[in-house]
Amino acid sequence: MQQQVQQRIGTEWRGERHGHLRFNRYGDEHAVPGAGEAGQNCAGTGVHKGEQRPAPPRRTIEDVNAPNVTGWVLLEHPGPWGGSAAHESALVPERLRAAARDRNLRVHLVRPHGRRSRGSAPGAVFLARTTGPIQFVERLRDADDLDADALDLIVAGRPTGRGPVLTDPLYLTCTHGRVDAWCAIRGRPVARALATAAPGRAWESTHVGGCRFAANVVCLPSGVYYGRMTAAEVAGVVAATDSGAIALPWYRGRADLPAPAQVGERFLRSLTGLERLADIRFTGFGSGTATDVHDLRFTSAWGDYELLLRAGPTPSAGFEVVSIVEHRHPVATR
């Protein structure tokens, strides 16, 4: 299969699994060390001949694993939340859980930081569209407005018109200690810091997945996941996210991309240092590779990329970067 891959895309670039990647775009080989070690720098070559560009610190490729969903349903509930994720919780009506599941929407219970009680009175309701070029968060005026028609509009990429569309991102921090204690232990200090850095836009949330990466933060409507955050890092992450950028050291992926594309996008950002959301766009899958190899296509401010990833033997094993080809734009934006 390796020979087939070489024949398909040439020999510009080839990589060993995670730890040491080789780049040979201009005829000179450059090492890209530390690609798989948490906390290390991944030194890339950038896109200009002869220029060495350090890329930001990165996590291992296995760490890029945000769930791929179309949108989100957020229901304010002060708690307690119980020991199940919201999509399995009796606190959410079964009809809503089923309707959301059928439409690839995630359901979460949320609350402002510090607001916990034994009550069960409903509060704010948000719908978020995180897929495609049209992304938004809408706050419904009333929980009664949350019906099948509203969910269908979110899937179609249109606000329901039943409440205001927000102009600034929302931040969800998983603090669901009944699912995993570390989500509460590590998540609550981050939720407290977010409540200060993004007042009125920060919510504690039920289980978001990836408990081993606590504290986990999800940004809406971009669907960007951050992991292993601490309170000290919150202000910088909010500043980056509010300006349309990604805080790469804590980046876990994007909910609007399938799993292989999340890994490929994260790798390209590490290689190039491009941080703005709009800087790199996934354009689709190629064809003609073996079944365990993903042929990914991306476009960026600097050029277009063909990236091959080989899936590991198990989902938790991540992906191996097999090869990459860059097609430079005539005039690159720096």
Helices and strands as residue ranges (DSSP letters): H 2-9, E 13-15, E 20-23, E 30-33, E 41-44, E 53-57, G 61-63, E 71-76, G 86-88, H 94-102, E 105-111, E 125-129, E 136-140, G 143-145, H 148-156, E 170-174, H 181-197, E 202-205, G 211-213, E 217-220, E 224-226, G 231-233, H 234-242, G 248-250, E 251-254, H 259-272, G 277-279, E 280-285, E 293-300, E 303-311, G 315-317, E 319-328
